[in-house]
């Protein structure tokens, strides 16, 4: 099951780069409305709004940590993370996204790596001190793969390492939102990108751009199974669930 999904996600995100990667990563603006500088600035804003307060709250020093960014896309968060961490492994399933990211982020402390889209097999056990992901897990159509990623975070973190991950956890809203998205796309009503919407509907491409919801209790169980202690839990049962914590209770 995982191989076809891996191939499908890579193909679909590669195709989106040819249309407008900035829009598909962050569609608060329509096709071709982002400037690159404004787009990358949103990554720095996320770090200031979410990551830095977490670091202050738990007395975390970031500058001496190796970070794994899961789903770097075209580098929206990567540039900001490189300015805060010792080294960043920026992982993505899409070759085309990674090509764009290498152009957008030239910091010497970033290593770009293509992943499978279904696990973190390219990262060795205990290789990093911090795992970070924003607006990524929800675009993985198979929720079981999202749980696999959480288990993998436990594997790749060193003892005492931290994770900070955004999840879509509004299970009740997801089916309603998906149905509305499909109806709007079919009617060509999505703001600024009806042509792209039609492409998204072909072969269920919309499933990798919709928000797939995890289950709250199941997520907690998977974290425990992975040896991860949840210390930060904000926005549970919503589309903006932020979870943070450490490996092995350290």
N, C-alpha and C positions, 0 to 999 in steps of 0.2 A: 504493500500500500504506500509506503513512504517514498519509494523511488519515483512513481508517477507524480506524486504531489510535489516532490522536490523539483522535478523537471518542469511541471506546470507553473510553479511559482517563479522559477528563474525566467522562463519564457515570457510570462505576463509582465513581470517588472522590467525586463529588457525592452519589451515593446513600449511600455509607458515612457521610457526615457526618450524614445524617438518622437513622442508627442509633446510632453512637457513634464519632466521629472519633478520640478518644483511643485507644480500643482498637485500631482498625484501623491507626493509626500505630505503636503499640507494644503488642503483644498479650501482654506478660508478665503482664498482668492481664486478667480477663474483662470482659465488657460492663458498663459503668457502674460499674466499681470504682475508676477513677482519680479523684483530686481534681485540679483544674487546677494547683494549686500543686505537688503532687508530680510531676505530669506534666512541667511546665515545668522543674522542678529537674533532671530527667534530661538536659536539654540543656546545662545548666551543668556537670553532671558530665562529660559527653562533652568539653566544652571543656577542663576541668581535667585530665582523664585523657589526652587525645590531642592536642588542638591546642596547648595551652600547652607541653608538653614538646617538641613539634616546633619551636615558635618559639624556645625556649631553645637547643635543639640547633643550630639553623642561624642563630642571632642575628637573628631576624626581628622587626622592630618592627611590631606590628599596628595600633597606634592611628592611624597616618597612612595606612592602606590602605583602598581601596574594595573591598568584598567582594561576590561573587556567590554566593548560596546557591541551589543547584539542588535543588528539591523541598522547599520550606519547610513544606508541610503547614499545620497550624494554629499554627505558630510555636514548636514545641518547642525548636529550636536557635536560632531567630531572636533571641529576647530576649537570650540569652547572647552571641551574636555581636555584637549591637548595643552591648553593654557593652564590647566589646574592639576593635572596628574603627571607623574614621572614619565609614563609611557602608556600609549593607547593601542590596543589591538582592535581595529575597526573591522567588524565582520559583517558581510552581507551575502545574500544568495545570488544577487544579480551582477553579472560581469559588467554590464553597461552602467549600472549605478556606481560600481567601484571605479570605473574609468573616470566618471564625472567627479567622484569624491577626490581622486588623486589630483585632479586639476584644481579643485576648490580648496583643498587643505594641503599645504606644502610644509607643514611643521615636521621637523626631523624626528620627532619622538612619536610618530604614528606609523604603524604597520597595518596595511590593508590586506585582508584575507577573505577569500571566497569560501563561504560555508555551504552546507548542504541544504539549508532551509528547514531541516527536520531534527537537527541535533547539533552538538558542539564538538563533534569528533575531531575536528582539525585543531582543537586546543587540548593540550596535555593536562593530566591530572595536577591539581594544585598549582597551576601556572600563574594565576592572577590574584590580586588583593582586593579587587572590586569588580563587580559585574553590574552593568547599567543598561537599561533599555527603556525607550520612550516611544509610544504610539507605534509599536511593532507587533507585539504578540497578537493583538486583535485582528491583524491582517493574515494570520495563519488560519486557513479554513478549518483544519482539523484540530479541535480543542485538545485532543489527546496529545498532539505534538506540542502544544503549549505546556502541558504538564511535563512532557519529556524534557523540554528546555529548562524548566525549574529544577528537575532532578539533575540535569547536566550542570547547572549553576553550582549546585552543591559539590559536584565532582571537580570542577575546574578551580574553585576557590581554595586558597590556602587556609589553614586554621586561623581564625580571627579575621578572615576576609569578609567584606561586606557586599551586600547586593542592594540595589535600588531600582525597582521595576514598576512600570505603569501597566495596568491591566484593565480590560473592559470586563466588568463583573455584574452588569445589569441584565441578569438572565431573563427577567420578565419583559424588558423593553426590547430585547434583541429581535425576536420574531416580528414584532410590530414594526420596528425600524427597517428591517430587511424588506418586508412587504411594501412599505411606503417607498423605499429606495427603488425597488424594482418597478413599481407603478410610475414613479416620476421619470425614471430612465426610459421606460417604454414610451412615455408621452413626450420625451425630449425636453423635459422641464428642468433638468439640472442646470444650475446657473452657469452659463458661459461655456458649457462643454457638451452639448447634445450629440455632436459627432463622436466624441470620445465615449459618451454614455452608450451609444449603439455598439461600439466596439467592445465595451465592457460586458454587454449582455451576451455576446457570442461565446458559446462554450462555457458559460457561467464564470466569465472573467471577473464579474462583480464580487465574487466570493472572496477574492484576495484584496479587495478594497473596502469591504464591509467590516464592521466591528463584530467579531465573534466572541461571545461571552464565556468566561470561565465561571465555575461554581465556587462560591465562597468556601464552603466547608471542605470541598474536595481539594481546593488549593492549599488550605491549611494542612490537610493531611499529607499532601505531596511535599510541602516544605519540611514537615517533620521527618518524613521518610528520607529526604535528601540530607538530613543533618543540619538543617537551617533553622535558626531561631528567629521568629518574627518579633521585631522590636518596634517597628513603625507601621501603622495600619490606619490609613486615612482614605475616606471615600468608599468604604466597603459597600457592595451592592449598587454601585453606580458605574458610569462609563469612565470614571477617573479614579480608579482605585490604585493608590500608591502604596507599595509594600517595600519595606526595608528591614534589614537585619544582618545577622552574621552567621558564619559557619561554626558548627559544633559548640554553640553557646558562648564563644569567646568574644 
